[in-house]
């Protein structure tokens, strides 16, 4: 497995599960949000607050384009699927969609996400449904995270990936 690309809405566990999965596969782990923060010299939250979503997406698009030749487990941002470079990245690896219900995501977000702060569960659900169309377009595998710990999700995912790779 050269490249595993984790997608899904904010707070579905992409970064946590990705790090665990990379450890199990003994491969590099890359968190796209951390890459953006490193380049910008400030947090994603601060970028969004000070520079806006359009600037953030331009940084994200650039970072995604750099990852097409990397063999790694990659945790993408929740909106990475909105970037032009994402389709090129998705074509280079297995795309895994981590899913969670609006109730769970609302609880996990707990502030600190400028794009979603102040949204009701119903509003958040509408946002999730919008993005789900794109997630579903790219996903090779989908896995629900609501009922499971990150360790359990990583173990399930590893088993699913082994089955998919053995069918080739």
Wavefront OBJ file of the C-alpha trace (Angstrom):
o trace
v 0.000 0.000 0.000
v 1.842 3.035 -1.261
v -0.589 5.774 -0.321
v -3.690 5.961 1.862
v -5.632 9.223 1.672
v -8.065 9.924 4.497
v -10.982 12.235 3.774
v -14.114 13.200 5.641
v -15.744 16.041 7.473
v -13.980 17.860 10.317
v -13.716 15.870 13.562
v -14.220 12.438 12.007
v -10.791 11.304 13.236
v -8.631 11.631 10.126
v -5.513 12.883 11.928
v -5.752 10.507 14.878
v -6.655 7.436 12.828
v -4.109 8.386 10.173
v -1.250 8.518 12.665
v -2.283 5.141 14.129
v -2.608 3.572 10.677
v 0.769 4.909 9.529
v 2.330 3.442 12.657
v 0.754 0.028 11.945
v 1.953 0.186 8.334
v 5.364 1.575 9.362
v 5.065 4.377 6.854
v 5.169 8.161 6.920
v 2.157 10.102 8.193
v 1.327 13.503 6.713
v -1.372 15.797 8.082
v -2.222 18.351 5.403
v -3.418 20.910 7.966
v -0.075 20.655 9.796
v 1.772 21.117 6.506
v -0.269 24.270 5.830
v 0.414 25.575 9.339
v 4.130 24.970 8.870
v 4.218 26.878 5.578
v 2.023 29.743 6.831
v 3.637 29.992 10.243
v 0.251 30.090 11.975
v -2.658 27.834 12.831
v -5.421 26.923 10.397
v -7.839 28.752 12.682
v -5.750 31.931 12.530
v -5.329 31.648 8.739
v -9.091 31.405 8.318
v -9.761 34.276 10.736
v -7.091 36.628 9.375
v -6.770 35.702 5.715
v -10.067 34.004 4.840
v -11.120 30.701 3.378
v -10.020 31.498 -0.173
v -6.410 32.063 0.918
v -6.514 28.937 3.065
v -7.782 26.870 0.111
v -4.947 28.207 -2.077
v -2.413 27.015 0.506
v -4.233 23.693 0.804
v -4.318 23.243 -2.973
v -0.560 23.831 -3.167
v 0.185 21.344 -0.359
v -2.055 18.690 -1.920
v -0.265 19.036 -5.253
v 3.071 18.306 -3.543
v 1.795 14.981 -2.168
v 1.042 13.147 -5.420
v 4.485 11.496 -5.464
v 4.627 10.723 -1.713
v 4.118 7.221 -0.326
v 2.392 7.882 2.995
v -0.797 7.893 4.994
v -2.245 11.351 4.369
v -4.897 13.014 6.522
v -6.583 15.641 4.388
v -8.550 18.586 5.689
v -12.329 18.295 5.636
v -12.522 20.609 2.630
v -9.580 19.209 0.667
v -12.017 17.628 -1.783
v -12.947 21.191 -2.831
v -9.426 21.837 -4.142
v -8.447 21.387 -7.787
v -5.364 19.339 -6.820
v -7.356 16.796 -4.850
v -8.477 14.756 -7.862
v -4.835 14.323 -8.933
v -3.889 13.216 -5.411
v -6.862 10.835 -5.185
v -5.756 9.130 -8.410
v -2.440 8.167 -6.773
v -3.712 6.139 -3.807
v -6.549 4.509 -1.893
v -9.078 7.065 -0.664
v -10.747 6.298 2.663
v -13.774 8.286 3.803
v -14.159 8.495 7.574
v -17.773 9.197 8.451
v -19.502 10.438 11.600
v -23.003 11.684 12.390
v -23.748 15.396 12.754
v -24.444 14.869 16.486
v -21.034 13.309 17.073
v -19.217 15.889 14.937
v -21.028 18.736 16.735
v -19.857 17.334 20.082
v -16.295 16.778 18.872
v -15.913 20.223 17.264
v -16.497 22.062 20.527
v -15.533 25.459 19.044
v -12.212 26.333 17.476
v -13.326 25.733 13.884
v -14.209 29.102 12.346
v -16.098 27.594 9.413
v -18.468 25.702 11.726
v -18.603 27.679 14.990
v -22.138 28.520 16.003
v -23.831 26.038 13.673
v -26.696 23.977 15.053
v -26.669 20.205 14.587
v -29.231 20.644 11.804
v -27.116 23.264 10.001
v -24.017 21.132 10.462
v -25.867 18.125 9.035
v -26.783 20.127 5.917
v -23.102 21.071 5.510
v -22.062 17.425 5.946
v -24.604 16.259 3.358
v -23.262 18.805 0.858
v -19.691 17.613 1.296
v -20.721 13.938 1.368
v -21.487 14.083 -2.343
v -17.821 14.863 -3.021
v -16.500 12.421 -0.435
v -18.564 9.652 -2.013
v -17.217 10.514 -5.466
v -13.627 9.887 -4.412
v -13.906 7.176 -1.742
v -12.662 3.642 -2.375
v -13.630 2.685 1.176
v -15.999 4.279 3.694
v -15.958 3.581 7.411
v -18.183 4.922 10.197
v -16.361 6.205 13.273
v -19.276 7.034 15.631
v -19.233 3.852 17.698
v -15.510 3.175 17.702
v -12.290 4.408 19.269
v -9.572 5.656 16.899
v -7.618 2.449 17.593
v -10.615 0.332 16.579
v -11.148 2.379 13.417
v -7.465 2.022 12.474
v -7.620 -1.750 13.016
v -10.833 -2.061 10.966
v -9.336 0.048 8.239
v -6.166 -2.013 8.123
v -8.241 -5.183 7.691
v -10.373 -3.570 4.973
v -7.291 -2.343 3.118
v -5.689 -5.800 3.237
v -8.853 -7.332 1.740
v -9.051 -4.707 -1.001
v -5.351 -5.080 -1.871
v -5.554 -8.877 -1.910
v -8.340 -8.731 -4.516
v -6.069 -7.012 -7.029
l 1 2 3 4 5 6 7 8 9 10 11 12 13 14 15 16 17 18 19 20 21 22 23 24 25 26 27 28 29 30 31 32 33 34 35 36 37 38 39 40 41 42 43 44 45 46 47 48 49 50 51 52 53 54 55 56 57 58 59 60 61 62 63 64 65 66 67 68 69 70 71 72 73 74 75 76 77 78 79 80 81 82 83 84 85 86 87 88 89 90 91 92 93 94 95 96 97 98 99 100 101 102 103 104 105 106 107 108 109 110 111 112 113 114 115 116 117 118 119 120 121 122 123 124 125 126 127 128 129 130 131 132 133 134 135 136 137 138 139 140 141 142 143 144 145 146 147 148 149 150 151 152 153 154 155 156 157 158 159 160 161 162 163 164 165 166 167 168
